[in-house]
Amino acid sequence: MSVENRTERRGTKGRRRKPRDKRHTGLKVAAWTAAGIVVLGGTGAGYLYFKLNGNLESVDIEQALGTDRPQKADNGSENILVLGSDTRAGGNQKLGGGADDGSARSDTAMVVHVYEGRKKASVVSIPRDTLIDRPECTDTDGGTHPAADGVMFNSAYSTGGAACAVKTVESITDLRMDHYLEIDFAGFQKLVDDLGGVEVTTSEAIKDPDSHLDLPAGAHRLDGEQALGLVRTRHGVGDGSDLGRIQLQQAFVRALVRQVNEVGVLTSPKKLYDLADSATKAVTTDSDLGSVNALVSFANGMKGIGPGAMRMVTMPVQYDPADLNRVLPDTDKAQLVWDALKNDRPIPKSATEGTAGGEAEDVVRS
C-alpha cells in the first residue's frame, strides 16, 4: 500500500526521508461531505433551526477578494475549496499537539469540482509542501499582505486567512472558487463518532506513533480518534512524505462519503439532529453558505454524488531537486487538470502519469 517514490535522493538507500513533524498537523477533510449531514427533513424548524443556525461560523471572502478574480463558470459547474487549518486553539490543541501560538496553516486543501448536473465530481488535492508564488492578498480584516515568491502553499492561510488561501488557489488554477468550507480537528473527530464510525479496510498494517495510530491489516470500523489518526498519518505509510498522507486522505474521503450517504436511511430524529449539530459546529463556510437554509440547499445538490462518481487526484508535482522535502508544480501537467475543470471535462489520465503524486491508490478501501 505504499506510495511509490519515483525520485531517489543521492546518498540514501532509495527512500526519501522527511523530518518528523512534531506539530502533528492533520486533516480537516471533506467538509463538503459533512454538509450533507445537515439535511434534516422536517426537524429543521423552530428552536432546532435557530440552534443549528447559531452553530455556523462564516467568513466574507467575497469582500476581501474584490473583483480581480477568475470569472464564474457559465457551464453549470461549481468549484469548492475545502480547506483545513492546523490551528491549536480551543479543543484542537489536545488533538493536534503543540501550543496555541495564534498561528495556523492550511494543512489540507482540496479543490472539489462539481460537474454540470451534479452527478459527479473531481477532487484535486494540493500538497501543502508545494512551493508556489503567493499573490498579494487582503484578509477579511482589511489587512494587505505583499506577494511572496517560492513559499510553501500552506503559508497562505497563516499569512492572510481564508481569503488569502482562496486568492492563492485561484492564482494557481485560474478557476474561481465558488465556495469555501473548512473543518477542524475536534469537529472531524466528533462527526465520525456521531456517524457511528467509518468502515475501512487496510491492505497492510499501519503504525505511526506520531499520529497514535496502530491498525493491523484488515477490516476496521474507525471511531473518531482512529479516523483522525489515519488522516494525519504520514510516517506509517509510503515514503513518509505528505504525498503518502494525501493518498490516505483521499481514500478515507471515499469511505466517509459512503457513510454519509447512508444517513438518509436513518429514522431516528435524535440521531439526525446529533449529526446536524456536529456538522454545523464543525464547519466554517463562506458567507453565501453561512445559514442552515443555504447549507441544506447546497447539501441537497450534492446528494447524487457517491464514491463511485468521484475522481480523486493530486495536483501534478515533482520533487524539488534542491530540497526533496518540498515539491514543485509540474506546470504543463497541472495545466491539463485545470483546463479540464474549467471546461467541465474529465481530468485526462495523461495529466497524472509520471508525477510524484499521481492518482489516489486503493490504500484504504471503504
C-alpha positions, 0 to 999 in steps of 0.5 A: 500500500505504499506510495511509490517514490519515483525520485531517489535522493543521492546518498540514501538507500532509495527512500526519501526521508522527511523530518518528523513533524512534531506539530502533528498537523492533520486533516480537516477533510471533506467538509463538503461531505459533512454538509450533507449531514445537515439535511434534516427533513422536517426537524429543521424548524423552530428552536432546532433551526435557530440552534443549528443556525447559531452553530455556523461560523462564516467568513466574507471572502467575497469582500476581501477578494474584490473583483480581480478574480477568475470569472464564474463558470457559465457551464453549470459547474461549481468549484469548492475549496475545502480547506483545513487549518492546523490551528491549536486553539480551543479543543484542537490543541489536545488533538493536534499537539503543540501550543496555541501560538495564534498561528495556523496553516492550511494543512489540507486543501482540496479543490472539489469540482462539481460537474454540470448536473451534479452527478459527479465530481473531481477532487484535486488535492494540493500538497501543502509542501508545494512551493508556489508564488503567493499573490498579494492578498487582503484578509477579511480584516482589511489587512494587505499582505505583499506577494511572496515568491517560492513559499510553501502553499500552506503559508497562505492561510497563516499569512492572510486567512481564508481569503488569502488561501482562496486568492492563492488557489485561484492564482494557481488554477485560474478557476474561481472558487465558488465556495469555501468550507473548512473543518477542524480537528475536534469537529472531524473527530466528533462527526465520525463518532456521531456517524457511528464510525467509518468502515475501512479496510487496510491492505497492510498494517499501519503504525505511526506513533506520531499520529497514535495510530496502530491498525493491523491489516484488515477490516476496521470500523474507525471511531473518531480518534482512529479516523483522525489518526489515519488522516494525519498519518504520514510516517506509517505509510509510503515514503513518509512524505505528505504525498503518502498522507494525501493518498490516505486522505483521499481514500478515507474521503471515499469511505466517509462519503459512503457513510454519509450517504447512508444517513438518509436511511436513518429514522431516528430524529435524535440521531439526525439532529446529533449529526446536524449539530456536529456538522454545523459546529464543525464547519466554517463556510463562506458567507453565501453558505453561512445559514442552515437554509443555504447549507441544506440547499447546497447539501441537497445538490450534492446528494447524487454524488457517491464514491463511485462518481468521484475522481480523486487526484493530486495536483501534478508535482515533482520533487524539488531537486534542491530540497526533496522535502518540498515539491514543485508544480509540474506546470504543463501537467497541472495545466491539463487538470485545470483546463479540464475543470474549467471546461467541465471535462474529465481530468485526462489520465495523461495529466497524472502519469509520471508525477510524484503524486499521481492518482489516489491508490486503493490504500484504504478501501471503504 
